[in-house]
Amino acid sequence: MTTTIRLAQQPEADALLARSPLAALVGMLLDQQVPMEWAFTGPYTIARRLGSDDLDAHEIAAYDPEEFVALLTAKPAVHRYPGSMAKRVQQLCQYLVEEYGGDASAVWTDAATGGELLDRLLALPGFGKQKAQIFLALLGKQYGVRPEGWREAAGPYGEAGSYRSAADITGPESLAKVRSYKQEAKRAAKAAAAPAKAAGTTKRTKSGKASKSSPTE
């Protein structure tokens, strides 16, 4: 797993992502509710605080939970929610130890099809459909992991030149494009939700008076 990665936009952190399958998985796990660069710098920060130049699934899985939370919480924090993410990182590593002998790359090295790989990613703790498809696309686009049907299994994130996710980031310019796409998607979702929210704000009570209500009531 040797390639040029620029997800963290920081040389040492990106070098770790390029050579370490577990670092790549952990970075993807951390990629929520924080800027992408912050998330993908996380594995490098964790490794340094563990006194190592890489992450070890066995070590993290066996780490004292409270001490691991403290390790991720120390400033600068690894994530906006270091406590919950520490738990998720440990759960991921424990799963990898139990199912793959601690070898993160075993999740994808012998996957025969994109569908099989997607199923394996979906089984990982902390990986929902979107995260699994983005990571599958990242593997295909930047790590050369391309089982038959990988683009289809990755859904829209597998499309070439889509600039939808971390899978398409190869430098500052593409990062800006992905960030712009995400911001536009959020605006569109907010605009689409506004009419439904407005329609459900009032209803009549038995006395005939208007009362506030939720659109989901």
C-alpha positions in Angstrom: 0.0 0.0 0.0 2.4 2.7 -1.2 1.1 5.7 -3.0 1.0 9.5 -2.7 -1.7 10.8 -0.4 -2.6 14.4 0.4 -5.7 14.0 2.6 -4.2 15.5 5.7 -2.4 18.3 3.8 0.5 17.6 6.1 3.6 15.7 4.9 4.2 13.4 7.9 0.5 12.6 8.4 0.0 11.9 4.7 3.0 9.7 4.6 1.5 7.6 7.3 -1.8 7.4 5.5 0.1 6.2 2.4 1.9 3.4 4.0 -0.5 2.3 6.8 -3.8 0.6 6.0 -4.9 1.0 9.6 -4.1 4.7 9.6 -6.2 5.1 6.4 -9.2 3.3 8.1 -8.9 5.3 11.3 -8.7 8.5 9.3 -11.9 7.6 7.5 -13.6 6.7 10.8 -12.6 10.1 12.2 -13.9 12.0 9.1 -17.2 13.3 10.4 -18.2 16.6 12.0 -14.6 18.0 11.6 -12.7 19.3 8.6 -11.2 16.5 6.5 -7.6 17.6 7.1 -8.2 17.4 10.9 -9.7 13.9 10.7 -6.9 12.5 8.5 -4.2 14.0 10.6 -5.7 12.1 13.6 -3.9 8.8 12.9 -0.5 10.5 12.9 -1.3 12.3 16.1 -2.4 9.1 17.8 0.7 7.2 16.6 3.0 9.9 18.0 1.2 10.0 21.3 1.6 6.2 21.5 5.4 6.6 20.9 5.3 4.9 17.5 5.6 5.7 13.8 2.5 3.6 13.0 -0.7 2.4 14.5 -1.1 -1.2 15.8 -4.5 -2.7 16.1 -3.5 -5.1 18.8 -2.1 -2.3 21.0 -5.0 0.0 20.5 -7.6 -2.8 21.1 -5.9 -3.7 24.4 -5.3 -0.1 25.6 -7.0 1.0 28.8 -10.2 2.8 27.6 -9.9 5.7 30.0 -6.3 6.3 29.1 -7.0 6.1 25.4 -9.7 8.8 25.8 -7.2 10.9 27.6 -4.7 10.3 24.8 -7.1 11.6 22.2 -8.4 14.4 24.4 -5.0 15.9 25.1 -4.6 19.3 23.3 -4.7 19.6 20.5 -7.6 17.1 20.6 -7.7 14.5 17.9 -11.3 15.2 17.2 -14.1 17.6 18.2 -15.6 14.7 20.2 -12.5 12.9 21.4 -14.2 10.7 24.0 -16.7 9.1 21.6 -14.2 8.8 18.8 -11.7 7.1 21.1 -14.3 4.5 21.9 -15.0 4.0 18.2 -11.4 3.7 17.3 -10.9 1.0 19.9 -14.0 -0.8 18.7 -12.7 -0.8 15.2 -9.3 -2.1 16.3 -10.9 -4.8 18.4 -13.0 -5.9 15.5 -9.9 -6.0 13.2 -8.1 -8.1 15.8 -11.0 -10.6 16.1 -11.9 -10.9 12.4 -8.6 -10.2 10.6 -5.8 -10.9 13.0 -5.2 -7.1 13.4 -4.3 -6.7 9.7 -6.4 -3.8 8.3 -5.4 -4.5 4.7 -7.0 -8.0 5.0 -10.3 -6.2 4.8 -9.8 -5.6 1.1 -6.8 -7.5 -0.3 -8.7 -10.7 -1.2 -12.2 -9.1 -1.9 -13.3 -10.6 -5.2 -15.8 -7.9 -6.1 -16.8 -4.4 -5.2 -19.9 -5.7 -3.6 -18.0 -8.1 -1.4 -15.6 -5.3 -0.3 -18.6 -3.0 0.4 -20.1 -5.6 2.7 -16.8 -6.0 4.6 -16.6 -2.3 5.1 -20.2 -2.0 6.2 -19.4 -4.6 8.9 -16.7 -2.4 10.4 -17.7 -0.6 13.6 -18.5 3.0 12.9 -18.9 2.5 9.1 -22.3 3.3 7.7 -23.2 3.1 4.0 -21.9 6.6 3.1 -18.6 6.2 4.9 -18.1 2.6 3.5 -18.8 3.8 0.0 -16.4 6.8 0.3 -13.6 4.6 1.7 -14.2 2.0 -1.1 -13.9 4.9 -3.6 -10.8 6.1 -1.9 -9.2 2.6 -2.1 -10.0 2.4 -5.8 -9.0 5.9 -6.8 -5.9 6.4 -4.7 -4.7 3.0 -3.4 -5.1 0.9 -6.5 -7.6 -1.5 -4.8 -10.0 -2.2 -7.7 -12.0 -5.4 -7.5 -14.5 -6.0 -10.2 -17.4 -3.6 -9.9 -15.8 -1.3 -7.4 -17.0 1.9 -8.9 -20.6 0.7 -9.0 -20.3 -0.5 -5.4 -19.0 2.9 -4.3 -22.1 4.6 -5.8 -21.8 8.3 -6.7 -18.4 8.4 -4.9 -16.9 6.1 -7.4 -17.6 8.4 -10.3 -14.4 9.8 -11.9 -13.9 13.6 -11.4 -16.9 13.9 -9.1 -15.2 15.8 -6.3 -17.7 14.6 -3.8 -15.6 13.2 -1.0 -12.2 12.5 0.5 -11.7 9.9 -2.3 -11.2 12.8 -4.7 -8.7 14.9 -2.7 -5.2 14.9 -4.2 -4.1 18.4 -3.2 -5.3 21.9 -2.1 -7.2 22.5 -5.4 -9.3 19.3 -5.2 -9.8 19.8 -1.5 -11.4 23.2 -2.3 -13.6 21.6 -4.9 -14.8 18.9 -2.5 -15.4 21.4 0.3 -17.5 23.5 -2.2 -19.5 20.5 -3.2 -20.3 19.6 0.4 -21.3 23.2 1.2 -23.6 23.3 -1.8 -25.1 20.0 -0.8 -25.8 21.2 2.7 -27.5 24.4 1.3 -29.6 22.3 -1.0 -30.7 20.0 1.8 -31.5 22.9 4.1 -33.6 24.6 1.3 -35.5 21.3 0.6 -36.3 20.8 4.3 -37.6 24.4 4.8 -41.0 24.0 3.1 -41.8 20.8 5.0 -40.8 22.4 8.3 -43.0 25.4 7.6 -46.0 23.2 6.6 -45.9 21.5 10.0 -45.5 24.4 12.3 -49.2 25.0 13.0 -52.2 22.9 13.6 -55.6 23.5 15.1 -56.5 22.3 18.6 -59.9 21.2 19.6 -60.7 24.7 20.9 -59.9 26.1 17.5 -56.7 27.8 18.5 -53.5 27.4 16.5 -50.7 25.6 18.2 -47.1 24.8 17.4 -46.3 21.3 16.2 -43.5 19.4 14.7 -43.7 18.4 11.0 -43.1 14.8 12.1 -46.2 14.7 14.4 
